[in-house]
Amino acid sequence: PLLPSRGRRMSRSTNAPPLPMRRRRVAVIQAAVRGYLGRERTERKGRKRKVTKEGLEREIVEAEEKYVQNLKILQQQFKEPIKNHFDSKRKYDPQDFEKIFNNLDSILQLHDSVLEELHSGDMNGWKGPEGKSPAAVLAKYSHMFKIYSHYLIHYDTAVDLLHKYKKNHKSFRKMLEKCRWDTPRGEMKMRRMYQDITSYMIMPCQRIPRYELLLSGLKKNSWPEQDPDSYRLIVEAHARVKAVAHQNDTTQRITENLQYIRDLQERIKGLPISLFSSSRYFLHEGSMRLSIPINAGGIEGGGDSHSAYACTCRVWLFTDLMIWADDSDEYRGSADLGGVMVSQLTELDNTFKILFPKFWHRPYSGGSSPKKAGAVVSWRSPFARGSRSSRSKQERAPFGKDVTVVAEAPNKRETDEWISRIRRGVFDLEEHRSSLERARMRSPVSKSSSTRSEAPSILSNSAKSMDASS
């Protein structure tokens, strides 16, 4: 580098002397080479993205062809023979056949139309009107993909029915095995063996997520600067298909939650409350050992306030409620999650404390109760129907308030899971109830009418709410 003169101090940025002619030429050549290499790198990336994009568009068409072909195999090789078999057997329920295949015909008809438009666009190289590219076709039919929700809801039921008929009917098993073999039309043609029927039935469950994955790849390998119209269609199609996939998943989760709650309602014996609620969702299930204090809600005894007895229970946690039962699925108690506080005793221990503002437990009856420090004398259900005098007794033995229960999980991992789920459920419940309260305050309904229409709490401490629950 050129140095300034000894008697004069110069700034490199402003007062630096000009470079020699040779070095200026070298700098110009270096800038030209760097610009050429940068443009070449950008063009190479563009060509690579273009090839990847064309491959993904081709994959969409080929996957659609394969999918329609598999749906036709399911309809022709399995559905029609099974229908004939059901018609020939009087002991088979015709409604089970409808539950097995659901709306398969509607799905096949929809994808026949999708494939037809994809083929028409492919013949023109996807250069024609706006509605002929694969992304535009999927965006056009995205609102019709909601019919998959019906199939997803009844898919588990369909698979269970197939397993039931295969297990209980030998002729049904032989018929399904016969359906897997194709009938040759000529002597030289080899027989073709198809997959099992369940392999074809699960394909509609995977179709919408496959669309979302392919469109995400198209979006990643498209440049809005090169083709803004095509990029806009791809973004729109991806957003629509993603929304439909999310809606289908939500519908399926809600249905599975209702099915689980219905099975649990029938499973627990002596359950005095209804588990069905529009805002109740199942969170967690497991076995725990609960140390419940004497004189808590529903327990009457002669022990002091520090006496307690332990019982091993099966516990179910919901978004607003916790219930538990014994080993024989006999209902033992429940608690509201509103205002619940949970804390771990020690970091290396499997026990933790739960403070329930509203708590009720049903002890063991008679001599079968585990006697400890204070024997349980009597028990009266606050949900039981009775005269006015019996309800007054219930008021004297109401739900427990601010009851601290010590719970012990099988291991440390399960302990952390319970603590996390309970805290998350309490937080969501408080948010839900506060939003309902704000909506009630903003509504023009009078206070008296809102009080009459408000549903009574499951774990209320007043006689009026007990009458409503009973």
N, C-alpha and C positions, 0 to 999 in steps of 0.2 A: 504493500500500500504506500501511497505517496504521503510523505510527512510534511507538515507545514514548516515554514522557515523558523529559524531558532529565535529570532527576535519578535515574532508575531504569533499569537495564539489564535488558532482558527477553529471554528465549529465544524464538525464533520457533516452535519445535516444541511447547513446553509452556505458556508464559505469554503467547502471542499473544492479543490481544483478539479477540472475535468479529467476524465479518464483518458488514457492514450487511445489512439485509433484502433490498435490491435485488440485491446481488451474490450472495447465497445463492440467490435465485430463478434468477438467470442460470446458476449452477453446476448446479442441479437440471435445468434445461432442457437444458443441454449434455450432461449425463450421459444423459438420456433419449434425445436425438438420437443420440449415439454408440452407445448400446445398440441402438437401432432399426436404425441403419445396419449394425452388426455382425451382428445377426440376419438382416438382409436379405442381406448378403454371404454368410453361411453357408448360408442357404436357396438362394440362387442357385447356389452351388457344388454343393450337394446335388442340385438339379434338373439341373444340367449333368452331374454324374457319373451320375445315374440315366439320363438320355437316352443318354449314351455307353455305359453298361453294357448297356442294352437293345439299342443298335445292335450292340454286339459279340456279344451272344447271337444276334441275328438273323443276323449275319455268319457265326457258327459253323454255323448251320443251312443257310444258302445255300451256303457253301463246301462243306459235306458233300454237298449235292445235286449241285453241279457236279462234285465229285470222283467220286462214284459214277457219274455220267453219263459222264465221261471214261473210267473203268475199263470200263464196258460198251462204249463205242466201241472201246477197245483189244481187248476180247475178241471182239466180234462182227465188227468191220470188218477186223481184222488177224489175230487169232489163229486163227480158224476157217479163213479162206482160206489162211493159211500152212500150217496142218496138212494141208489137202487137197493143197496143192502139194507138201509133203514126202512125202506118201503116194504121189503119182504119179511121183516121181523116185526111182529106185533108187540113184542116186549120192549122194543126200543122206543124211546121218547122222541117224537119228531122235533120238539123244541130244542133238544140237544144238538141236532144237526144244524139248526140255525145259529146256535151259540158257538159252534165250532168254527164255522166259516164267516160269520158276521157279515160285513159289507164288502166281501172280496170282489163281487161282480162290479160294484161301483168303482173300486180302486182300479181294477183292470180296464174298465171303460175310460177312466180319466187318463191313464197312462198310454192308452192307445192313441188318444188325441194328442198328448204331449209328443209321443214318438213321431206321429205323422207330421207335425209342424217342424220338428227337428230335422227330419229327412228332407222336407221341402226347402229349408234354409241351407242344408248341406249341399244340395244340388246346385245352388247359386253361389256357393262359397261364402255364405253368410255376409254377402255384400249388398243384398237387396234392401227392402224396406226395413224400418226400425224394428218390426216385430219378428224377425227371422233369426237373429243370433241366439245361441243357447241361453245366455243370460236373460235376454228379453222374453224368451218362451217361458222360462221358469218364473220370471216376474209376473207374466200374464196369468199363469195358472196357480200362483202361490196362494191365493185366497181359497182355492178349492182343496188344498192340501189339508185343510182342517178336518176332512172326513176321516183322517187317520186317527183322530182322537177316539172315535167309537171303536176302532179295531184295537187300539192300544189298551183301552179300558177292559175289554173282554178277552184279551189274549191269554192271561193266566187261567181264566175259566175254561177257555177252549183247550188248552194243553192238559188241564186236569181232567176234563171229560174224555179226551183221547186216552190218557193213561188208565182211566177207570174202565173204559170199554175194552181196552187191550188186556187188562188184568182179569176181567170177569167173563169175557166172551172169547172162546177159542176161535169161533168162526170169524170174528172181527179181526183177530190177529192174522189169520190166514189170508183174508181179503186184502189187508194192507200190504202184506208181503207180496201178494200177486200184483198189486197195483204198481209196485216198484219196477216191474219188468215190462219193457216195451214189446208190443206184438209185431214181429217182422212181417213185412208185406211180400217179400220174396224169399226164395229158398237160400239165396246167397247172402242175404242180409243178416248181420250178427245182431243178437238180442242186446238191447241196451238196458242197463240197470240204473234207475234213478236214485236220488238220495231219499232219506227218510222224510216223512211228511212234515215232521217238526222243523227240519232244516229249511223247508220252503215257507212254512208259516211264520218264521221269525224274520224273513226278509222285509216285509212291510214295516216292521219296527225299526229297521236300520236305514230306511230309505231317506227320510227327511234329514237326519244327521249327515248322511253321505252327500246330499245336495249342499248342505251348509259348508262342508269341508271342501268340496270342489269349487264352489263360488269364492271361498276365502282364498284359495290358490289363484284363481283368476284375478281377484282384486289385488293380490300381492304382485302379480306379474303384469300389471297394466299401468301405463303412464298416462296421467290426465293431460300432459302437454302434447303427446303425440296424437291421441284420439279421445277428445273429451266426451263425445257422445257415447262411445262404447264404454268408457270408464264410468260414466253416470249410470248407464243401464246395469253394469255389473254391481255397483254399490247399492243401487235400489233393489236388485234381485237378492243380494246377500242379506240386506236388512229385512226384507219381507220373509224370506225363508227362515232366517234366524228367529224372527218373532213367532212364526208358526210353530217352529220346533220348541220354543220356550212355552208356548201356550199348551201344546200337546203334553209336554213333560209335567206342567203344572196340573193339568186335568188328570193325568195318570196318578200323580202323587196324592191328589185329593181323593180319588177313588180308592186307592190302596189304603189310605188312612181311614176312610169310612168303613171299608171292609174289615180292617183290623179292629176297629172299635166295635163293630157289630159282633165279631167273633168273641171279643173280650166280654161284651155284655152277656152273651150266652154262656161263656165259660165260668165266670165268677158266680158262685152260689150265694144267694141271699143279698145280692147287691140292691140297696134301697134307693138308689138314684139312677137316673138315666145318663149315660155317657155321651149321648148324641147332642152335639151343639155345633152351630155354624162356625164358631171361632175356636174350636178345640182341636188340637192336633197332637198326635202321639210323638213323644221325644225320646224316651229311653225306658229300658226294662232290665231288671236284674234282681238277684237275691241279696238281701242285707239282713243283718241282725240289729234289731231296734231295741234300745233300752228306754222304756217308756215309764215316766214317773207315775206313781200312784196318785189318785185324785185328779188325774188329767181328765180331759173331756170324755165322758162316757164311762169312766172307771170310778167306782165307789169302793173304798176300802178303809181298813183301820190303821194303815201305816202312816208315818209322818210324811211331810212334804218332800223329804229327800229319799224316800223309798222308791224303788223301781224294780221292774221285772223285765227280762229280755225275752224276745221271741224272734225266731227266724222267719222272715216273710218274703214273699214275692212282691216286688214293688214296681208299679207302673207310673211313669211321670208324663203328664200332659202339659200343655201350655198354661193351664190355669188350675190344675188339680193334680194331687198325688194320692193314689189309692194303694192299698196293700192287702194281701190275702195270705192264708197259711198254705202249707204244703198240699192240702186237699182242695185248694181253690175256694176256700170259704172266706167270705168277705170279713175283714178285720177292722178296717178303718180308712179314713180319708182326711185330707187337709187341703185348705185353700192356699195357693201360692202367693196371694197378695201380701206384700210386706214380709215375706220370709227372708231370714238371714241365715247364711251357712258359713261355717268357719272350720278349718282343720285344726285338730288338737296339736299334733306334732307332725313334722315333715316326714318322719320315718314310720309313722303309724298309719294304719288303715281305717282309723276312726275319725269321725267329724261330727260336729254339732249342727243341728237344724233348729232354729227358733221359729215356731209356727204361731202366728197371731190367732188363727182359727184352726182348732185341732179336735179330732174326735177319734177314739179308738174303741173297738169292741173286744174285751178280754175273753179268755176262754171261759166256758161255763162250768160251774160246779167244781168237782174235785179235779178235773183235768187241767185246771189253771196252774201254771208253774208258780208255786208259792215262794215268795221271796220278800222278806222284810215286812210286808203287809199283805195279807190275803185279800183277794178280791171277793167282795161280799155279794154284790148284785150288779146287774147291768140292765139298762133300759134304752131301747133304740129311740132316738129323737125323730126318726122317720116313721115310726109305727103309728097306725091309726088307733084312736081310742076316744074315750069320753073327755069332757072338759077337765074332770079331776085328774085323769091320767096325764093330760097335757100340762097340768100344773106341776105334777111330779117331774115331768121332763124339764120344766123350767128350773127346778131346783137342782137338776143334774144336767146342765147345759153343755154345749161345746166348750172345750178348754180354751183358755185365752193365754197367749204367750207361753206355750208349752215348749220346753227344750228337750229334744230327743237326741240321744247319742246313737249314731248309725255306724255300723262296721261293715265295710265291703270286703269281698274275698281277697283282694290284692291292692297294691298301690295304684296300679293303672286304672282299675275300676273305680277307686276312690277319687282320683283326679277327674275321671269322666263324669261321675255323679255331681261333683262340686261344680264343674263347668256347665253341665246341662241345667242344673237347678238355678244357678245365677243367670244364665241366659234366659231361661223361662220366666224368672221373676222380672227381669228387665223388660222383656217383650210384653208381659202382662201389664205392667205399670204403664208402658207406652200406649197399649191398646185401650186401657181404661181411661187414661187421661185424654186421649183423642175422642173417645165417646162422650166424656164429660164436656169437652169443649164444643162438640157438635150439639149436645143437648142444650148448652147455654145459648148457643146461637140460634137454635130453632125457635119459632114463634109459638110452639105448643105451650099451653098453660102448665103451671107446676102441678096442679091437681091431676090433670089427664096424664102427664108424664109419669107421675107417681103410680097411678093405677095401671099403666101399661108396662111398667118396668117389671121384668121377671124377677122372682125372689131368688136370693142367693142360695146356693146349695148348702153352704155351711153357715147359716144365720143363727143368731143367738136369741131371736125373738119368737114368741109364740105365733105371731101372724105369719111369719115366713115359714114356720113349721107346718101350719095349716095348708099353705099354698103348696109346699113340697109334697105333703101327703095327698 
